[in-house]
């Protein structure tokens, strides 16, 4: 009887462009344009610059593009650098919370772009690669539900190598036996601890980079005959028993309706540069500011009513969450993120940099925020993502807004035009306006590209 990794490998190797519904292709194009913008923006951060410096210092065969740079590097190294950048702004896509806490784009696109450019793949081949990567990475995360995260691991790092391998394998022409071996090897590449929460360290940003490098390396090894355990998922010493713990996973979900129900259907896009679970209260704040003109200096108190888990994870310890030392601290603080949004009217890139986390007025406003647990909201999650905020001004005026779904979620999605506008902002900081529009046009016709290099060749500025 075939093991789970063998079944998943067979699915990936058999997947053809003609098998993909138009809606899945549309979403793949959406994630492509979103991911390019997020990677370009991420490369402006210090964490990504360091990753690029490491890649440059090692050199190697020029195979693939690091977005925003003119020089090419080995595919696995370019994927590493682009994946670190992809996760460095907290603007990358993720799967709906009804499924898991997975970020498939940050491991799929860097691997797919790197390998597609290396082999000269077509747009159609690239899209098959992307769908395969999202499917495998998301199913592996979803099968563990919260088991991986609750034990202190970061699911994107743990399951990411499998997604990167699934994206790379079709482009290199692996057969099911080879890919099953690659998945077995990926089990020994799986890594990522969540201790970054304690200090705001950058290690979370590194997890998808290491996952991409590991997944591509696993595929290259397996293509040459290296073996990996076929029971890497269900075995006594396999991924789920080691990382999720007995009873905290559902192996059957790995293959339920495989090839019929695609995980891309559950992908959501982020308008705010912070943790996805914070998008609900920020959406309530966004709604409130649309309805009322509020001078942040006149705010006396802000009350947030939301889920217990959100409060526990993103407001405690309170002193740490009130005074973020790094952008990561701010991106995982409900108190800071909400204060920044109320003060600046947005929560995008600059608001989580020095402009925000060192602003005494923003920090003072954060200290005026109180949070209340609502058991009814806990019951409604994850089918809904409810939050309510109440703003009381110094003159006694009170304003309130509540939402059932975060902006960007399946219940309140970003439109394609909103996604393109997000891309224009992110890419516009690096590329010319004409080049930005050319990339949008190219992605709109992604499946018609004869060589993915036609697209990656646009993602290079004049400098570097």
Secondary structure, 3 states (H helix, E strand, C coil): CCCHHHHHHHHHHHCCHHHCCHHHHHHHHHHHHHHHHHHHHHCCCHHHHHHHHHHHHHCCCCCEECCCCCCEECHHHHHHHHHHHHCCCCCCCEECCCCCCCCCHHHHHHHHHHHHHHHCCCHHHHHHHHHHHHHHHHHHHHHHCCHHHHCCECHHHHHHHHHHHHHHHHHHCCCHHHHHHHHHHHCCCCCCECCHHHHCCCHHHHHHHHHHHHHHHHHHHHHCCCCCCCCCCCCCCCHHHHHCCCCCCCHHHHCCCCCCCCHHHHEECCCCCCCHHHHHHHHHHHHHHHHCCCCHHHEEEEEEEECHHHHHHHHCCHHHHHCCCCHHHHHCCHHHHHHHHHHHCCCCCHHHCHHHHCCHHHHHHHHCEEEEECHHHHHHCCCCCCEEEEEEECCCCEEEEEECCCCCCCCCCCCHHHHHHHHHHHHHCCCCHHHHHHHHHHHHCHHHCCCCHHHHCCCCCCCC
